[in-house]
Amino acid sequence: MIDRERFEQLAALSAADEASPKERDELAAMVAQQPDLAGEIAEMESTDRLLRRAVQMREVEPMPPGVLERLEQTRREALSARLAEEAKQAGGAKVAAFPPAAPRRRSLPRWLALAAGVAAVAGLAVMFLRPRVPSSKDIAILGPRGETGFTQPLIVWDAKPDQRYDVWILPPEGSHLDAPALFVAKGVRPPVAFAELKPTPSLPEQSRPTTRLEPDTDYRLLVCFAEAGRVAGVAVPFHTAPDATKALPPPSRDAAKKLADAGRSSDALMLLSQLSPEERQRPEAVALERELRKRLSRGTSPAAQAP
């Protein structure tokens, strides 16, 4: 179980863009442990954007002093926790929490002033009108996963109806929250052809691929809900085989079965996802896809199961 109070502190700092890299990593670890939290973070960040837009439109109303005090105290507690952790790592004495916020203050932090000014106007609209962000548990990445035999793999995952997604291919190291992206596609639905992903300028030109992945290389695939940032989603590692070829073969059940028999469950699902609806609903294709999904959920392959 996560520390709920600590989560709320980190989420508040992240939404206000005040979280340190270490705090973002801690928040990402909590999301990895409990994926439902990603939806809460995305909702908080979306609310923050709504509040800022409302301020720009001068939709400002006064807030009761008690609400201001609670908002300020939440921020003070989060900053206090940060100072305590830094002091602990430095071997210093325990840092006491900030005292409760005083009932009257001459000025408020910028982020708090923004929230206080528009909460009365935007609060009900956010609660009742804005659709809720789905849980990241609804994102089941099917490919690429494990080892893929293609340097231009098809990106496949289970998608909710009418939901758009953002896709990143990342290097294997670093937090997925701020690791430099190699390729990205925004506002897409599966399956996504590799050509739809655009290379980014995050890495030096000499080490940045432009049209394909490199063979025998580790990567991560990150799929998130569109416009929700890198937190509200799922990341999985994968590896390109040393003998990986550039493109997938023409899709067919027989080709998918051949890849499945070779232990390439993820690659086989890429091909099945390209079949026509009629072909994909045939009993043989349905049975094969069901078996491939079971293998992915267990993390097994025929080779792994052999005695």
N, C-alpha and C positions, 0 to 999 in steps of 0.2 A: 504494500500500500504506500502511496506517496503521501508526503506531508502537504495536506491541502492548503494550509495557511502559507507555506513556503511557495507553493505553486501560484497562488493568487498574487503574491508579492512579485514573483518573477514575471508573470503574465502582465501585470500592470506596468512594470518597467519596460518590457518588450513593446507593448502597445504604444507607450509614450516615446519609444526610440531612445531610452535611457539605459538599457541593459548593456552590460559589458560583454565581451566575447565569452568569458567564462560563464556568466549567468545565462547566456543564450545556449551554451552547451549543456548546462544543468537543466534548462527548460526542455531542450530536445531529448535529453535522457528520460525525463518524466513522461514525455509524449510517447517515446518508444516503449516504455513500460505500460502505459495506459493510453492507447491511441484515441480514445474518446475525447481526451483533452484538446486535441488539435482543433476540433470544432469550436470549443470555447475560446481558444486563442484567436482563431480567425474571426469569430463574432466580435470579440473585443476590439481587434484591429479595425474591422469594418465600422464599428461604432465610433472609434476615434476619428476615422476619416469623415464620417457623417457630421460629427461635431465641428470639425474644422471647416467643412464646407458651410455649415450653418452660420458660423462666426463670420465668414467672408460675406455672407448674405445679410449680415447684421440682424440675424434672428436671435436677439439677446433678451433674456428675461432674468430678473433677479432670482436668486436661490435662497432658501431659508438658511440661516447661519449654522444650524445643526448639521445640514448636509455638507456644507463647506468644511466643517470641522472633521467629519468622518473621512472625507476625501483626502484632506491634508494629513490626517493621522495614518491612513493607509500608505501614503507615499513616505512618510517619516519612518514607519516601521520597516518598509522595504529597504530604504537607505541605511537604517540602523543595522539590519541583518547583513548588509554588504560590508559595513565597517567591522562588524564583529568577526566575520569570516576572514577578512584581510588581516585583522589583528591576530587571530588564532594561527594563521599560517606563518605570520612573522614572529611567533613566539611571544607575543605581548600579552598583557593582562586582558581579562574579559572586558568587553565594551558594553556598557549599559545602554539600554534602549533610550531613544529620545523621549523626553517627557511628553504627555499628551498635548495636542495642539491647544493653544490658548483660545478662549472663546472669541477674542478680538485680535485681529492682525492688521497691520498697516497695509501689507501687500501680500499677494499670493503668487506662487510660481506660475509661469506662463501656461503650462499644461493644465493646471488646476483652474486658472481663470477661464480658459477656454471651455472646460467641462462645466464649470459653474454657470457660465453665461448662457449655455444653450441646453442644459439638461432638461429644464422645464418644457422647452419647446420640442426638442428632438426625442426625449425619452419615450413617450408613448408611441411615437411613430416608429422608433426602432423596435420596440417590443411587439407591436401588433401588425405592422405593415411589411417589415423586411423579412424575406424568407430565411429560415434557419439554414445554416451551413450543415450539409450532411456529415455523418461521422466518417473519419478516414478508414474505418473498418469496412466501408462499402467499396474501397479500392482494393481489388485483388489483382496484382500484377501477374500476368501469365508469361510474358516474354519481352525481352530476353531475361533469363534467370539461369543460375548455374553456369554451365559452359555452353556457348553458342558456336555454331560452325559458320557464322556469317559475320562479315565486317560491315554489312549494311542490314542489320536485323530489322524485322518488323516490330513495332512497339504495340503490344497487345495487353489490355487489362479489362476487367469487368467494369462497365460504366452504368451509371444511373440514367434513366431517360431524361433528355433535355439538359443534362449537366455537361458543362464544358470543363476542360482540364488544361493544366500547364505541365509540360514535360521537360525534364533536364537530364542530360547525361553528364555525370560528374567523375572526377578522378577518385581513386579509392580512398585517399587519405583526407583527413580534416572533417569538420562538421558539415553535414549536408545543408545546414542553414546558410553558410557563407563560403563554402568551397567554390573556387572559380569554375564556372560551367564551361563544358566543352561544346555542347550543342543544346539548343533550346527550341521548343515549339509552344506557342501560347494559344489558348482558346480552341483546343482540338478535341476530337473524339476518336476512339479506337476503331479499327487499327490505324496506326500512323506509319506511313512509309518513311524510311530513313531520310529520303530526299526532302521531306517536309521539315526536318530539323535543321536549324541554321547554326553554323559555327559562330562562336562568340570571340571577341577580342580579348578575353580574360587572360589568355596565355600568350607567351611570345610566339611570333609567327613560325619560327623554326620548329616549335614543339606542338603546334596546334594543327590537328587534322582538319581537312576541309570538306572531304566528300565521303569519308568512311572512317571506321575505327581501325586501330592497329591490331594485327594478329598477336596472339599470345600476350594479352594485356588485360589487366584488371580495370573494371569500371563500376560505377553505380548508376542505376536508373531510378530517378525520382519522379513520381506522378502525384500532382496536387490538384485540388480544386482551383479552377481558374480565378485569378485575382485574389487569392487568399494567402499568397506568399509561400515560402518553402516549408512552413510548419504543418499546414493542414494537408498532409498527404502521407505517402508510403515510399520508402527507399529500399531497394534490394540490390545486392552486389551481383555482378556477373563477370564472366571471363571469356574472351575470344580465344578460340582454339588456335594452336600454332599453325594448323593447316586450314584456317578459316578461309572460305571463299567470299567473293564480294556480294553476290546477290542470291536470293532464295530461288529454288527451282520452281517451275510452274506448279501451282497448287493442285493437289489431288489427294484423295484418301490414301492411295497406294504410296505416294511419296511421303505422306505424313506417317504412315505405318512403318515405312523403312527407317525414318528418323527415330521413331519411338523404339523400334527394336534395337537401334544403335545406342539407346540411352539418352537421346536428345529430346526429352519430353517437351521442353520449352519451344524448341525449334519446330517440333511437330504441331504444337498448338498454333504457331504462327501460320503454318500452311492451312490448317483447318479453318482459321478465322477468315481466310480469303475465299473459301468455297461459297458457292451460291446458297441462298437459304434452303432451296430444295435439296441440294447435295448434302448440306450440313445436317439436315433432319433425317437423312436415311439411317436406319437402325445401326448399320456398321459404323458410320461416322459418329453417331451419338455414343455408342459403346466405347469407341476409341477415345473420344474427348473425355468421357467420364473417367476412364482409367488414367489418362494423362493428368487430369486435375487431381486425382487421388495421389499420384506419384509426387506431384509438386507439393501437395499439402504435407506429405510424409517426408519429403526431401530425399526420395529414393529413385532408383533407376534399375532396369534389369541387371546391369552389371553390378550394382551395389547389392542386389538381393541374391546374386549367385553365390553358391557355397565355395 
